[in-house]
Amino acid sequence: MARVGDLCRPPVFDVAFREKLEQLFLWRRDVRRFRTDQVDNKLIEELIATSALAPSVGNSQPWRFVNVADPNRRATIRANFETTNADALGNYSGERAKLYATLKLDGLDKAPVQLAVFSATQTPHGHGLGSRTMPETLAYSVVGAIQTLWLAARTQGIGVGWVSILDPTDVTGTLDVPDTWQFIAYLCIGYPEEEHMDPELVRTEWQARVDISKFMVQR
C-alpha cells in the first residue's frame, strides 16, 4: 500500500479519455429547470468530498458548505432573489430589459438540494501561506471547489445551477453563519428537466460565446 509521500506511477490519460473529458466540459451547464426527484444524501456527500480535492491556497481548504433544507430559510432566500432580481431588471432598458424579464435565472422553485457555499476568511488551516499577500485567493479556492463539484455532478447525471442574484449580507444572516464566512455561491442541485449542450444564455440570445482569441494578449 502506498504511503503519503511515496512516489506513485501516474495514470495514463489517453486520447479516448481526453475526448470524454472535453465532452464533460461541453455538457457542464448552468441548470435552472429541475425535476423534483430527490437526490440521495450520500451522493451529495460524495460530491462535496470530491469538491474538496480542488486546490486551495496554502492548502487552507477554506470551503464551507451549508445544506439549506429548512423550508422557511428557503422561502427567505427565494424572497431575497425576487427582490434582488427586480432591482437588477431596473438596470436595463428597452429590448434588453424585455429580454431580461423573460430569462429563467434560478431553480429555487424545484431544486431538491440547495447548497450555500462560503469561504472561511479566518481559517487557521494553511497558516496564511499565500493568502496573506492575496486574501482573495481564499475565495478563488472555494470557486475551484465549486467547479470541481459541478463537473463531478455532471458525471452522475446531476445538474447544478449557480444563483448569483442574491444579497450576500442577507444570505449570511438568513443561514446564521459566522460573520467571518464570506458568501460565495448559492447552488441549486438536482436532476435536469431537459438536457442542452449549449448555455441557456446563448440559446436565448442574451450573450453569444466569444472567440477565445479575443481575450488573449501577448507581452
N, C-alpha and C positions, 0 to 999 in steps of 0.2 A: 504494500500500500504506500502510495506517495505521501510524503510529509510536506508540511508547509515549508517552502524554501527550496524544496527539491526541484531539480531541472526536469521538465516534462517534454515529451515529444508533442509538438502542436498538431492539431488535426489538419487534414488536407481539405481545403475548400476548393473543390473542383468547379469546372465550368457549369455543370448542372446545378450545383449549389448556388453559385453566383447568380444564375438566371432566376432561380427560385427567390433569392433574396431581393432581386430587383422587382420581382412581382409583388413581394411583400410590401416594399416601399410604395409601389404604384397603388396597391389596394388599401393602404392605410388612409382611411378617410375620416373626416370630422363628421360624425354621425349625429343627426338631430332627431331622426324618426326611429323610435324603438318599439319592438314588441314588448308586451308586459310580462312575458315569461320570466320567471325567476332565474337568477344565476346562482349556482351553487356557491355557498360561502367559502368552501375550501378552495374553489377555483380563484376567487377574488384574493384570498390569502396567498395563493401561489403566484398570482400576477404581481402582487405587491412585493413578494420576496424576490421575484425576478427583477423588478424595477430597481431593487437595492444593489444589483450588480453594476449599475451605472457608475461612471467615475464621479468622484467628488473632490473638491479642493482640499488638500491635506488629509484625504480620507476622512473628512469630517462627518459624512453621512447626515447632512442636515435635514433630510426629508422627514416630514411628519404627516401622517395620514389620519383623517377623521372620516369614518364611515357614517354618513348622515342618514340615519334610519328613522328618527323621530318625525312623525307627520307634522307636528306643529313647527318644528325647525325648518322642515322642507317648505312649508307654506310661507314662512317668513322669508326664506331665500327666494321663493317664487315672486313674492311681492317686491323684494329688492330688485330682481331682474326687471319686472314690469315698469317700475319707477325709473330705473336707470336707462332702460331701453327707450322709454318715452322721451327722456332728456336727450338721448343720442339722436333720435329722429329729428329733433329740433336743430341739429347741426347741419341738416341737409335741406335743400330746396329744389323745387321744380321736379323734373323727371327722376333725378337721383333720390329724392325724398319718397316719391311714389314707389320706386323700386324697393327702397329700404323697407317700407311698410309691408311689403309682400314677403320679405325673407323670413324663413324659419330659422331662428338663431339660437334655439335651445331645445333640449329634450327633457326639460324638467317635469313635463306633464306625465310622461310614461316611463322614463328610465328606471328600472327596478333597483339599480345601485347608483348611489351618488357619493362621490368621494371629494372632500375638500383637502387640498394639499398645501402644506405650509413649509416655510424654511425657518429652522431654529437659528435665529441670528446670534444667539449667545451660547451655542453648543460648546461644551468642553472638548468634544471629540475633534481630533486634528490639531489641537494645541495652537490654533491660529495660523498654521502654515499656509501661506498664500493669501488667506482671507484678510490678514492684517493690512496688506497693501491694496488689495482689491476686495472689499467686503461683499461686493455684488456677486462674486463668484460662488457664494453660498446659494444664492437664488438660481444662478446658472446651473449649479449641480442638481438642484431639485428639478429644473426643467429637463435635464438629461434623464433623470429617473422617470419622469412622466412620459417622455418619448419612448423609453425602453418598455414601460408598461403598455403603451399604446400599440407598439409592434407585437409584443407578446400576446396581447389580447386578440389581435387580428388573426394570429395563427390558431386561435381557439374558436374562431367564428364570432368573436365578441366585438362589438363596436364601441368606440369611445368618442364622446363629444366634449369639447372644452368650452365652457360658458365663461366668457371674459367680460360680459356686460353686467357687471355687479359692482357695488360699492364695497371695496375691501374692508373698510373700517366696520361697516355694518355686518359683514360676514363674520369677522373676527368676534364681534360681540354676540351675534346670534349663536355661534358654536361654542362660546365660553372657553376660549383657548388662551394661553398665556399671552401677555402683551408683547413678549419677545419673539413670538411667532409671526413671521411675515406671510400674508396670504399670497399664494402663487396661482392656484388654479382650482376651479370647481369642475369636476369631471362627471358627466353622465355616462353610465356604462350599462350595456345590455345587448340583446340580440337585435340587429338591424331589421327594420321592416322591409327594406329594399337594399339592393347592392348596386353600387356605382363605382367605377374606377376613376371617373373624373370628379374633381371637387365640386360641391354644390354651388359655390360662388362663381365657378366657371360656367356651370350649367345654366344658372340664372342670369348670366351676363353681367354680374356685378364687377368682376375683375378677371380678365384672361391671364393665363400664365405668360410670363415674360421670359424671353430667351436669356439663359443664364449669362451669356456673354455680355449682356448689358450691365451686369453687376460686377464685372471683373475689371481690375485695373492692374497695371504693372508699374513698378517704381525702380 
